[in-house]
Amino acid sequence: MSNFVESEFYNRKADVFDSSLKPFNNFFNNEISEVSSYQGYLDSVHAVTYAEKILRRNPFVDEVMFYDVLFTNQNDGIRGVRFKNLLIFPRSIFSFKLDEENRLLKNRVSQNTGRQSSDDFNNMAIKMVNFLEVLDDSTSLTENDIYRIFYNTVPGKITFLNIPRVNALKAYRVLMEDTTGISVAYDQDMFVYKINPQKITIVNTQERLYEKVRILPVANPNLTEEPAFLTTDMPLPGALSDYKLQFDSSEQHLRGEINRRFFPVVLGVSLVYFILLLIIYLIYRNIAINSRLFQLQYDFINNLTHEFKTPVSVIKIAGNNIKSAEKISDQERHMYGKILDQEADKLNNLMNKLLSFTQIENKSLKFKGEYVDLNSFCEEIFEATRLKYPDLNLTSEIQVENQMYTDPVLLNSVFQNLIDNAYKYSEVSRKFMDISVEQIKKSFVIRFSDKGIGIDKNELKNIFKKFYRVQNQFNQGGSVGLGLAFCKEITEFMGGEIRVSSVQGEGTTFTLVFPK
């Protein structure tokens, strides 16, 4: 980027050059030739008007000299340029300039005191005579002829002779050869424009590249000035040729431009790298998710097999014992019947969970809502729990005024899962469960609090995920990892929400909130 900006520094100077010289080029190409629109010559009034307009429009023009020229065949000793019978001389010379208060000053110049003005006139007259000498009937004025004959450009000065018609030029040619002695005269105008290049307004169109742009003399550079970090110049043309346009920039100035241009590149490259990193992250995440999913599926199949295998094995043993026994007492029959009933319930509960999950994901589970009296609903569950877990210390408090519109079967499943978890993940001496149901404004709030082993705070965000199992001593025998995920899915399916708070080693509280 540094090389690119340096290259731009040397290549874009033409933009500044063109913009700065645009007023001067317009003056040279259009405003000077405007004299020709006055049809041959100007009187003193028109000369003043024209000169004032030029001076006010173009600050780089310091002075305008007006020559009232006469082309004649008179031979009376007048000073001028004579060739054969043709005499060219200025009848009067006027100088126009603006003073410090921007007022137009008009002065008449004496031919005897103004040698420089005489030289300007003589040079232009000689060019005209040389042209007239080779003029013939087939001659036509081309653009090249006009600039060659009627313009004379030297450093600091432009001389312009009003361009006559071709017929007038032929008349001047006739005067050169005239021997009739008849006096003939033609008016012609000439202007000299004194140019000050240092008054040209610099238009720096590339400020980010060029810190300083100046017009300096070509022959007398300021050698004592400390050189810039980068510098270049362009010579000025024609009447400005004693001067040049110099471009300077410090290292700090160019560094700002390099940084400005480099920023989009950095941004683009950074964006590409960010996209690449994002793609890498997504690939890594997908691999991790797939690996985790594979592990979860493996654990699920493993644990599900174990969950099915245990009750199936117990049922098979109980069946074999019944089959092989010659006599079965009432006590034994009751025991085997209880075992078979319990293990069948385990299988049934497991199948119901799997079936409910499948129905929820397929959106085929139907909500069979009805108004439920929470007092009687909870009491039935509590009685069944005390029979199922005699060593569970179960306390409850129910404070509701209205019936709750819900699906009793699904709500019962949530109750059973949370009670089973509380019993399973509690020490033998701390098997405690407190269930409170209350009505707060427009919601039913149900809390399940235990004094179990608790859940680590890092695990809380994952416990409601399918197939996720908290690693602890109570899970060594295997668990499918569907219990809490089942509770969350069912609760949200019924329009409620479930929250959890836990302190490891002290216990866990699950809170269900259902709309009234």
GILINQUI-V71273 format. One record per helix or strand of 3 or more residues. SS is the DSSP state (H for helix, E for strand). FROM is the first residue (numbers start at 1). LEN is the number of residues. Records with the same first field share a line. If there is no record, write none. Layout:
BEGIN
SS->FROM-LEN ; FROM-LEN
END
This chain:
BEGIN
H->2-10 ; 13-19 ; 33-6 ; 44-14 ; 115-19 ; 143-7 ; 166-12 ; 197-3 ; 238-3 ; 251-74 ; 330-32 ; 374-15 ; 408-17 ; 428-3 ; 473-3 ; 483-11
E->61-12 ; 81-3 ; 86-13 ; 104-6 ; 151-4 ; 157-5 ; 185-11 ; 212-6 ; 230-6 ; 243-7 ; 370-3 ; 393-7 ; 404-3 ; 432-9 ; 443-8 ; 497-7 ; 507-9
END
